[in-house]
Amino acid sequence: MTYTYRANNANVADLDSNGEYEVILKWNRQEVIKAFDGQAGQIEISDWFS
């Protein structure tokens, strides 16, 4: 199985109410499944950084 990650979208917000902004980054992971003749399924992942 092969994975490719691509940054899709970013935003800033105060997620923990401490007065400092965190960066929220949304990733799209493209997953190629060889068992299903190369069909791809898309999975979205979100990270946040202080």
N, C-alpha and C positions, 0 to 999 in steps of 0.2 A: 504494500500500500504506500502511495506517495502523497505527501502533504505539501501544499504551498500556502503560505500566509501572506495576505496583503492588507495593509492598513486601508480602511474604508472611510472612516469618519472620526473626527475628534471634537471634543467640547471641554469646557472647564466648568467646575461647580465646587461648592464647599460641601463635600459629602459628609464630613464628620463634625460639622458646626464648630470648628476651631478657629475660624476667621481666615484660614488660608485656603487658596484654591487648589484643587487637584485636577490633573488632566485625565480625561476619560477617553480611551482609544478603542474604537471598535475594529475588530479584525474579521476578515472573511477567510475561512480556511477552505480551500478547494481540495477535495479528497477524491483521488482516482482509485476505484476499486476494480482490480483486474479480474476478479472472479465473476464480475457482472459485465464482461465485454467492454471494459473501459468507461462505463457509466460513471458520472460524477455526482456527488451529493454536496451541497453547500452547508457549512456550519458556521454560525456567527459566534464570536468570542468577544467579550469586553474586558479590558484591563483598566485599572486606574492607578495613577502615580501621584505621590505627594511631592 
